[in-house]
Amino acid sequence: MSELPQGDLRLLGHPVARGLLVSSELARVAYVARDGTPRVLPMLFHWNGEEQGTKNVEAADRPGVRMGRIAVRPTWVGVLDFQTRLPGALTRG
């Protein structure tokens, strides 16, 4: 899989991507606010077909908690494992 280029949707099958998608780690959404400052928001996520998403919703489902659901269909996938797949500016030494 290391030969697949960044952007290739088949990278979702890369061991690093698969490990993250089935983990209970928080996802992060990063963006630049209107005032030009960077923002990063942690969030729960559920990859279709995994039980962890149901567990996360059940754990947070209580009176007074407001949640929203966003569905995302990736059109570009990038994977960095810092061993075989490095950021573009780095090379393996």
Buried (B, 14 or more C-beta within 10 A) or exposed (E): BEEBEEEBEEBEBBEBBBEBBEEEEEBEEEEEEEEEEEEEEEEBBBBEEBEBBEEBEEEEEEEEEEEEEEEEEEEEBBBEEEEEBEEEEEEEE
